[in-house]
Amino acid sequence: MKIRHHLSDQLLMAYSAGQLPEAFNLVVATHVSMCDECRARLASFDAVGGALIEEIDEIAMGEAALEAALARIDGLPQATRTEPLKTAGIFPAPLADYVGGDLSAVRWRRIGGGVKQAILPTGRSATARLLYIPAGVAVPDHGHRGMELTLVLQGAFADENDRFDRGDIEIADEEVEHTPVALAGEDCICLAATDAPLRFRGLVPRLAQPLFRI
């Protein structure tokens, strides 16, 4: 698998620092699990962050600080899965963990034209969704009111900017307006995250937007 489109340094640094919304964290973690280059770059940012932490002056803590921290840990819900989740399908481990399996575990919802989506449970500041786009089908022309990260998990799509294959990630902001089309061959499955509603040109997509939370 040759990945040509990678995460930016800004996104990797924000991920390393814990500054991204949960939905973006999911996309970044999934891409990093597929991409040797981004995984190596992330490791370098993590190392820099660790070095900076070591230079911070120590702060004295109260005698009860350790006991309070352990009590909070004990109060957290216990994990029910004791074995690593198998990922024999197309979903890398970070995504399979959210879905609870692979494609067969996804609860798709049709949104028109053969396209299906499944919104994943994440924090409210951004939305993560799986998109299923049949080969040859186009997503309605749209722009962005914020940032959208789109990671290809199966198949490929192309827009006015480039072609994106499995493992590639497209970073779109307010300046990007495009019409993604799933290419011939395999149906295209993507993981996408947005921090603001899309900006559709067509009337029908605009009317359906609140219903499908896109």
PyMOL commands that set and color helices and strands:
alter all, ss='L'
color gray80, all
select helices_A, chain A and resi 9-16+22-34+36-55+65-74+93-99+103-105+203-212
alter helices_A, ss='H'
color red, helices_A
select strands_A, chain A and resi 109-112+115-120+127-133+142-144+148-154+156-158+163-165+169-172+181-182+188-194+198-200
alter strands_A, ss='S'
color yellow, strands_A
deselect
rebuild
show_as cartoon
